[in-house]
Amino acid sequence: MTEKLAVFKEKAEALRQRDGLSAEADELLEEMLAELEELERSNKALKRAALKAGQRETMSTRLKEALYE
C-alpha cells in the first residue's frame, strides 16, 4: 500500500468517526478505497511487466547484434 492510499484510508476513518457518515456514504467510501487499492496493485504489476518486456527486447537486440558480427 502506498503512502497516499494509507492517507486516504486515515482520512476516511476520521470522517466516519467525526461526522457519522450514512450507511450509503460509508459503503460508497469503502468501495472507492477498495477499487483504488486494486488499481494500485494492477498498476504496479503492469509497470513490472513493462520493465521486464523492455529488458527482454534489449537483450534480444544485443544477441542479434552479436550474431550479425
PyMOL commands that set and color helices and strands:
alter all, ss='L'
color gray80, all
select helices_A, chain A and resi 3-19+23-68
alter helices_A, ss='H'
color red, helices_A
deselect
rebuild
show_as cartoon
